[in-house]
Amino acid sequence: MLKKELKELSDHCYEGRALPVWHMEVEPDSLKHVSGFLCDKGFHRVVMIHDTNTKQAAGDTLMEQLQGAGLHVQTVRAPENEHEQVTADERTIIQMFVQTPEQTDCLLAVGAGTIHDITRFVSAKMKIPFVSIPTAASVDGFTSKGAPLILDGVKRTVQAAAPIAVYADLNVLCSAPQEMAAAGFGDMAAKATSVFDWEISRLIAEEPYNEWASRAMHSAWSTCRKETKSIAQRDEKGIRILMESLLLSGLIMMTLDHSRPASGAEHHLSHYWELIFLKEGRRQKLHGAKTGVAAGVISDLYKRYLNDPEDLPVEDWVYKRRLEEHSESMKHWISEMPSSREIGELLRKVGGPALPEELGIGNELVQESLHQAHHLREHRHTGLKLLHLSGRGVPPYPFAQP
C-alpha cells in the first residue's frame, strides 16, 4: 500500500519532488538493515535516544547490530517522571542536549511518540539528522515535523525535523503491548472527525486544503476500520496496515506543513485533557487512546447539533453566506461520519477505551474542554469552533438523547 501512496503524495502534495524521508521500511527484521543504511550515508557516530521499555523492546538488539558493524554508538535514556513516564518537557530536552556530542552524525529515535518528539526537536536544533525506529504502532507522528512539547506547563507544537529514514520492524511492533496498537487505531479513528473539520476550515474560513490528501486520509482510516480483527490480534497483516496508515498520516502533515487533515476538534479535546492532567499531577493516558475517545464525543456533538448548519445564528455575514452556500456539503460529510457508538465499538474491538470515563475523565472535564479547547488553536476552524462562533455554544455533556 505505502509505495503507491508515497508516489501519489509526491505528485499531488510535493510537486513531484522526492520526499525528505529517504527510506521507509515496514517489514519483519527491519532492525537488521539500519546499520547498512548508516554506513552507506557515512554516519559512523550515532546517538540512540530511548527509554527503559524501548531499550528492551529494540534498543539492545539494535545496539549489538550497530556495534557489530563497527559504528560508535552512545545511548541516552530519557528520564522518567514520578509516574514512570517520559515527558517532552524542558528538563528532558536539556538533558538530551547535554548528553548529545556535537560531533554526532545521526540520532536514532528508538521508541514511540514522546521519544520521537524529543528526538525531532533535538535534531532540528542541533542540525543532526535522525532515523526513526518505532517500537509500537501507537501514533501518527513518526514521520511528521511537528513536535508537541510541554513548555512552561503548556503544550505547544513546534515545527522541528522529520526523520531521514524509518525502520519499522514488524517483529517489534507485533510484540508491543495491545494498548499501544489500540492507541494507534485510536489516532486513526480521530481522522473520522478531523477530515470533516478540515472541510469546515476550507468551506467556512478558506484555510489551506488539498483534496488528494483529504481522500488519502479518509481512505487510510477506512482501511484500518476494516482490519479491526487483525489489529486486535496483533498479527502481521493488521499491524502492517496500521503502521503504514500512521506513517502516511504523518507524511501528509509533513508535506503540507500543517496538521489539519489529521488533527481537528477531537485533538483539541485530547490536548486540553492532557494539560489538565499535567496541572493536577496525574498519570498521562496514551495520546491515541484520548483522540479516539474524543472523536466519539465530537461525532456525537456534530450529528446532534451541527446537522443543520444553515440554521446556525451566525452574525458574521461572510460566515453566514458560506454556511448557506455549503450547507448540503456539510450535511453530507456529517452523515458519512461514523456515529459515536460505531467509533466506540471499533475502539473496543481493538482493546482500547471507548468512553471518557474509562480514561479517568469525568463529565465535568469533558464539558469544560468542549467550552475551552477550541481556544488552543485560535486560527484553526473546526465544527466545535463554529458552534461557539454562532453563539449557540455546546449543550451540557453527556448530550441529551434525541
C-alpha positions in Angstrom: 0.0 0.0 0.0 2.6 2.5 1.1 4.7 2.6 -2.1 1.6 3.6 -4.2 0.5 6.2 -1.7 4.0 7.7 -1.5 4.2 8.2 -5.2 0.8 9.9 -5.2 1.8 12.0 -2.2 4.9 13.3 -4.0 2.8 14.0 -7.2 -0.1 15.7 -5.5 1.4 17.4 -2.5 5.1 17.8 -3.2 5.2 18.9 -6.8 6.7 15.6 -7.9 9.9 16.1 -5.9 11.5 13.4 -3.8 10.2 13.2 -0.2 12.5 14.3 2.6 12.2 10.8 4.1 14.8 8.9 2.1 13.8 5.4 3.0 10.9 3.7 4.8 10.6 0.1 5.6 7.8 -1.8 7.4 9.0 -5.4 7.4 10.0 -8.2 9.7 13.6 -7.9 10.8 13.9 -4.3 9.7 16.3 -3.6 12.5 19.0 -5.6 10.7 19.1 -3.1 7.9 19.7 0.1 10.0 23.5 -0.4 10.2 23.8 -0.7 6.4 21.9 2.5 5.9 24.0 4.4 8.4 27.3 3.1 6.8 26.1 3.9 3.3 25.4 7.5 4.4 28.8 7.8 6.2 27.2 8.1 9.6 29.7 6.4 12.0 29.0 8.3 15.3 25.4 7.8 16.4 23.4 8.6 19.5 20.5 6.3 20.4 17.7 8.0 22.3 15.4 5.6 24.2 13.5 4.9 27.4 13.7 1.9 29.8 11.0 0.0 27.9 12.1 0.7 24.4 15.6 -0.2 25.2 14.4 -3.7 26.0 12.0 -3.8 23.0 14.5 -2.9 20.3 17.4 -0.8 21.7 19.6 -3.7 23.0 19.2 -5.7 19.8 19.9 -2.6 17.6 22.9 -1.6 19.7 24.5 -5.0 19.2 24.0 -4.9 15.5 25.4 -1.4 15.2 28.5 -2.1 17.2 29.0 -5.3 15.2 29.1 -3.1 12.1 31.9 -1.0 13.6 29.8 2.0 14.4 30.4 4.2 17.5 27.1 4.2 19.5 26.3 6.3 22.5 23.0 5.8 24.3 20.9 8.4 26.0 18.0 7.3 28.2 15.2 9.8 28.5 14.4 10.5 32.2 11.1 9.4 33.7 8.8 11.4 36.0 7.1 10.2 39.2 4.7 8.2 37.1 7.5 6.4 35.3 6.6 8.2 32.1 8.8 10.2 29.8 7.6 13.8 29.2 8.7 16.0 26.3 9.4 19.0 28.6 12.3 21.4 29.3 14.0 19.0 31.8 14.1 16.2 29.3 15.1 18.3 26.3 18.0 19.9 28.1 19.3 16.5 29.2 19.2 15.3 25.6 21.2 18.4 24.5 23.8 18.0 27.2 24.3 14.3 26.5 24.5 14.5 22.7 28.0 15.3 21.4 28.3 18.0 18.8 30.2 15.6 16.6 27.3 13.2 16.3 26.5 12.2 12.7 23.0 10.8 13.3 20.4 10.4 16.0 18.2 7.3 16.4 14.8 7.6 18.0 14.0 4.2 19.5 10.6 4.4 20.9 7.1 5.6 20.4 5.6 9.1 20.2 7.2 11.0 23.0 10.7 9.7 22.2 10.2 10.8 18.6 9.0 14.3 19.7 12.1 14.8 21.8 14.5 13.5 19.2 13.0 15.5 16.3 13.3 18.7 18.4 17.0 18.0 19.3 17.6 17.0 15.6 16.3 20.4 14.4 18.1 22.5 16.9 21.5 20.7 16.7 21.1 20.2 12.9 21.8 16.4 13.2 19.6 14.1 11.1 17.6 11.4 12.8 16.3 7.9 11.9 13.0 6.7 13.2 12.9 3.3 14.9 9.3 2.9 16.1 8.7 0.3 18.9 4.9 0.4 18.6 2.3 1.3 16.0 0.8 3.8 18.5 0.7 7.3 16.9 0.9 9.1 13.6 3.7 11.4 14.5 6.7 9.3 13.5 7.1 10.9 10.0 5.8 14.4 10.8 7.8 17.6 11.6 5.6 18.8 14.4 7.0 18.2 18.0 4.3 18.6 20.7 6.3 19.8 23.7 5.3 20.8 27.3 6.9 24.2 27.7 6.3 26.1 30.9 3.4 23.7 31.7 1.7 24.4 28.4 1.5 22.1 25.4 2.9 23.7 22.2 3.5 22.1 18.8 6.9 23.3 17.5 7.9 22.6 13.9 11.1 20.7 14.0 12.6 17.9 11.8 11.2 14.9 10.0 13.3 11.6 10.0 15.5 10.9 7.1 14.5 7.2 7.3 12.0 4.9 9.1 12.7 1.3 10.0 9.6 -0.2 11.5 10.3 -3.8 12.4 7.1 -5.8 12.4 8.5 -8.3 14.9 9.0 -5.5 17.4 5.6 -3.8 16.6 3.6 -7.1 16.8 5.2 -7.7 20.2 4.3 -4.3 21.7 1.5 -4.3 24.3 -2.1 -4.4 23.0 -2.8 -0.9 24.4 -0.2 0.6 22.1 -1.8 -0.9 19.0 -5.2 0.2 20.3 -3.8 3.7 20.7 -2.6 3.7 17.2 -6.0 2.7 16.0 -7.5 5.5 18.1 -5.2 8.0 16.4 -6.5 6.8 13.1 -10.1 6.8 14.3 -9.6 10.5 15.0 -9.5 11.0 11.2 -13.2 10.2 11.2 -13.8 13.7 12.6 -10.6 15.6 11.7 -11.3 15.2 7.9 -14.7 16.8 8.4 -13.1 19.7 10.4 -10.7 20.2 7.6 -13.7 20.6 5.3 -15.1 23.1 7.7 -11.9 25.1 7.7 -11.9 25.1 3.9 -15.5 25.9 3.2 -16.1 28.4 6.0 -12.7 30.0 6.6 -10.8 29.2 3.3 -7.9 27.7 5.2 -5.3 25.6 3.2 -6.7 22.5 1.7 -5.6 19.6 -0.5 -8.3 17.3 -2.0 -6.0 14.3 -2.6 -4.7 14.5 1.0 -8.2 14.5 2.3 -9.2 11.5 0.3 -6.0 9.6 1.2 -6.5 10.3 4.9 -10.1 9.1 4.7 -9.0 6.0 2.8 -6.3 5.1 5.3 -8.9 5.3 8.1 -11.3 3.2 6.2 -8.7 0.6 5.6 -7.8 0.4 9.3 -11.5 0.2 10.1 -11.9 -3.0 8.0 -8.9 -4.6 9.8 -10.0 -4.3 13.5 -9.8 -8.1 14.0 -6.3 -8.5 12.7 -5.2 -5.3 14.6 -6.8 -6.7 17.8 -4.9 -10.0 17.3 -1.7 -8.0 16.6 -1.0 -10.2 13.5 1.5 -9.1 10.9 -1.2 -8.1 8.3 -3.1 -5.9 10.7 -0.1 -4.2 12.3 1.5 -3.6 8.9 -1.7 -1.8 7.7 -2.0 0.2 10.9 1.7 1.2 10.8 1.6 2.2 7.2 -1.6 4.2 7.7 0.1 6.1 10.7 3.2 6.7 8.6 1.1 8.1 5.7 -0.8 10.4 8.0 2.5 11.8 9.4 3.9 12.2 5.9 0.8 14.1 4.7 1.2 16.5 7.7 4.9 16.9 6.9 4.4 17.6 3.2 1.6 20.1 3.7 3.4 21.7 6.7 0.3 21.6 8.9 -1.7 19.1 10.8 -5.3 19.9 9.6 -6.0 16.6 7.8 -5.1 14.6 10.9 -6.0 16.9 13.8 -9.3 18.6 14.4 -11.5 19.3 17.4 -11.0 15.8 18.8 -7.3 16.5 19.1 -8.0 19.8 20.8 -10.1 18.0 23.4 -7.3 15.5 23.9 -4.7 18.3 24.3 -6.9 20.0 26.8 -7.4 16.8 28.9 -3.6 16.4 28.8 -3.0 19.9 30.1 -5.4 19.3 33.0 -3.8 16.0 33.9 -0.4 17.8 33.9 -1.8 20.6 36.1 -3.2 18.0 38.6 -0.1 15.8 38.5 -2.0 12.8 37.2 -0.5 10.0 35.1 -1.0 10.7 31.4 -3.0 8.5 29.1 -1.8 7.4 25.7 -2.3 10.1 23.0 -4.2 7.8 20.6 -6.4 6.5 23.4 -7.5 10.1 24.1 -8.0 11.1 20.5 -10.1 8.0 19.7 -12.4 8.6 22.6 -12.6 12.3 21.8 -13.6 11.5 18.2 -16.6 9.7 19.6 -17.5 12.8 21.7 -17.1 15.1 18.7 -19.1 12.9 16.3 -22.0 12.8 18.8 -21.8 16.6 19.1 -21.8 17.3 15.3 -24.5 14.8 14.5 -26.8 16.2 17.1 -26.1 20.0 16.9 -24.4 20.7 13.6 -26.6 18.8 11.2 -28.5 22.0 10.1 -25.6 24.4 9.6 -27.7 26.9 7.6 -29.8 27.5 10.8 -26.8 28.5 13.0 -27.4 32.0 14.3 -24.1 33.4 12.9 -23.8 37.2 13.0 -20.8 37.5 10.7 -22.3 37.8 7.2 -19.4 36.2 5.5 -19.7 33.1 7.6 -23.5 33.1 7.2 -23.3 33.3 3.4 -20.7 30.5 3.3 -22.8 28.3 5.6 -25.8 28.7 3.4 -23.7 28.1 0.3 -22.1 24.9 1.6 -24.8 23.5 4.0 -25.5 20.5 1.8 -21.8 19.5 1.6 -21.5 19.8 5.3 -24.7 17.7 5.9 -23.2 15.0 3.6 -19.9 14.9 5.5 -21.8 14.6 8.8 -24.0 11.9 7.5 -20.9 10.0 6.3 -19.2 10.3 9.7 -19.4 7.2 11.9 -21.6 7.7 15.0 -20.1 7.8 18.5 -21.5 4.3 19.1 -19.8 3.0 15.9 -16.5 4.6 16.9 -16.8 3.2 20.4 -17.5 -0.3 19.2 -14.4 -0.2 16.9 -12.2 1.1 19.7 -13.4 -1.8 22.0 -12.7 -4.4 19.3 -9.1 -3.5 19.2 -8.9 -3.4 23.0 -9.0 0.3 23.7 -11.2 2.6 25.8 -14.3 3.9 24.2 -15.7 6.5 26.8 -14.0 9.4 28.6 -14.8 7.8 32.0 -12.6 4.8 31.0 -9.7 7.3 30.8 -10.5 8.8 34.2 -12.1 11.8 32.5 -15.3 12.9 34.2 -18.3 14.6 32.6 -17.3 18.0 34.1 -13.9 17.9 32.4 -15.5 16.9 29.1 -17.9 19.8 29.4 -15.0 22.2 30.3 -13.0 21.0 27.3 -15.9 21.5 24.9 -16.1 25.1 26.1 -12.4 25.9 26.2 -10.4 23.6 23.9 -11.2 25.5 20.7 -9.0 28.3 22.1 -5.9 26.1 21.9 -5.6 26.8 18.2 -7.2 30.2 17.8 -6.6 30.3 14.0 -7.9 26.8 13.3 -11.6 26.5 12.3 -13.5 23.4 13.3 -17.1 22.4 13.8 -16.6 23.0 17.6 -15.3 26.5 16.9 -18.2 27.1 14.6 -20.7 26.3 17.3 -19.0 28.8 19.6 -18.8 31.5 16.8 -22.5 31.1 16.2 -23.3 31.9 19.8 -25.1 28.6 20.1 -22.3 27.0 22.0 -22.4 23.5 23.2 -25.0 21.7 25.3 -24.4 20.0 28.6 -22.4 16.8 28.5 -23.5 14.0 28.3 -25.7 15.2 25.5 -29.4 14.6 25.9 -30.9 11.7 23.9 -32.7 12.9 20.7 
